[in-house]
């Protein structure tokens, strides 16, 4: 049964709380996640409906050693599971989810989602960090 236990081996963290619908090209910047104590981290973007007819949303993953990411740098593709292109989305990707994983050496990670052509849009998005492969399990429930 333990091989099917995901519950005790993941630790979700707030990444991007739902906010009022985005109607412009202002970037969405996630919470910085601290990967200490975990061997894996995954970002999930939850996409609502978008009323714009040509908006696109690019995803950038950054990492660093400073807790405030003052040393942030774009993550080398070799440390990503999936691609930033696949983690992006467009106006016609209503009510879907995107994911991208990080397996790099840095302790802190964040994601920035940048819209383009979203002037007439009306989109809700949210995000969740999922930390996995804990060095000590089970993980706390509820997560802190």
C-alpha positions in Angstrom: 0.0 0.0 0.0 2.9 2.4 0.7 3.8 2.6 -3.0 0.4 4.2 -3.7 0.8 6.8 -0.8 1.0 10.2 -2.4 -0.7 11.9 0.5 2.1 11.5 3.0 4.8 12.2 0.4 3.8 15.6 -0.9 3.6 19.0 0.7 1.5 21.6 -1.2 2.3 25.3 -0.7 0.4 28.4 -1.8 1.9 29.7 -4.9 -0.4 32.2 -6.4 -3.7 33.0 -4.6 -6.8 33.6 -6.8 -7.1 37.4 -7.4 -9.5 39.6 -9.3 -9.6 38.9 -13.0 -6.6 40.1 -14.9 -7.6 42.5 -17.6 -4.1 43.7 -18.6 -0.5 42.6 -19.2 0.6 42.8 -15.6 2.8 39.8 -14.7 1.7 37.3 -12.0 4.6 36.5 -9.7 4.4 33.4 -7.4 5.3 33.0 -3.8 8.9 32.0 -3.4 9.1 28.3 -2.5 11.8 27.0 -0.1 12.8 23.5 -1.3 14.7 22.6 1.9 13.9 19.1 3.0 12.5 18.0 -0.4 14.0 16.4 -3.5 11.4 17.6 -5.9 9.2 20.6 -6.6 6.4 21.0 -9.1 4.5 24.2 -10.1 0.8 23.9 -11.1 -1.1 26.8 -12.8 -4.8 26.6 -12.6 -6.4 28.5 -15.5 -9.9 29.9 -15.5 -11.8 31.1 -18.5 -10.4 34.0 -20.6 -12.6 36.3 -22.6 -9.7 37.7 -24.7 -9.4 36.4 -28.3 -5.6 36.6 -28.7 -4.0 36.7 -25.2 -0.9 34.5 -24.5 0.8 33.8 -21.2 4.5 32.9 -20.9 6.0 31.1 -17.9 9.5 31.8 -16.5 11.1 29.8 -13.7 13.8 31.4 -11.6 15.9 30.1 -8.8 18.6 31.3 -6.3 20.2 30.8 -3.0 18.8 34.0 -1.3 15.5 33.6 0.5 14.2 36.8 -1.2 15.6 35.7 -4.6 17.7 38.9 -4.8 20.0 36.6 -6.8 17.3 35.2 -9.0 18.3 33.8 -12.4 16.4 32.0 -15.1 16.6 28.3 -14.6 18.7 26.4 -17.1 16.5 24.0 -19.1 18.4 21.0 -17.9 16.9 21.6 -14.4 13.3 21.7 -15.6 10.9 18.8 -16.0 8.8 19.8 -19.0 9.4 23.2 -20.6 8.4 26.7 -19.9 6.7 26.7 -23.3 4.5 23.8 -22.3 3.8 25.6 -18.9 2.5 28.6 -20.8 -1.0 29.0 -22.2 -3.3 31.1 -24.4 -6.7 32.5 -24.6 -8.3 29.3 -25.7 -6.9 27.1 -22.9 -9.9 27.8 -20.6 -10.3 25.8 -17.4 -7.1 23.8 -17.8 -4.0 23.1 -15.7 -0.3 23.5 -16.6 2.7 22.1 -14.8 6.5 22.4 -14.7 9.0 20.7 -12.5 12.3 21.9 -11.0 15.2 19.6 -10.1 18.0 22.2 -9.8 20.6 22.8 -7.1 19.2 26.1 -5.7 17.1 26.3 -2.6 14.5 28.9 -3.6 12.3 29.0 -6.7 9.6 31.2 -8.1 7.5 31.4 -11.3 6.4 34.5 -13.2 3.5 34.3 -15.7 3.5 37.2 -18.1 0.4 38.0 -20.3 0.6 39.6 -23.7 -2.4 41.0 -25.6 -4.7 40.6 -22.6 -6.2 44.1 -22.9 -9.7 42.8 -23.5 -9.3 39.7 -21.3 -10.9 38.7 -18.1 -8.9 35.8 -16.7 -8.6 34.2 -13.3 -5.5 32.1 -12.6 -4.0 30.6 -9.4 -1.0 28.5 -8.6 0.2 25.8 -6.3 3.7 24.5 -5.4 3.9 20.8 -4.7 7.0 19.7 -2.9 7.7 16.0 -3.1 10.1 13.2 -2.1 10.5 14.6 1.4 13.6 13.7 3.3 11.3 13.0 6.3 7.9 11.5 5.8 5.0 11.7 6.5 4.5 15.3 5.7 2.4 17.5 7.9 -1.4 17.6 7.4 -2.7 20.2 7.1 0.3 21.8 5.5 1.6 24.9 7.3 
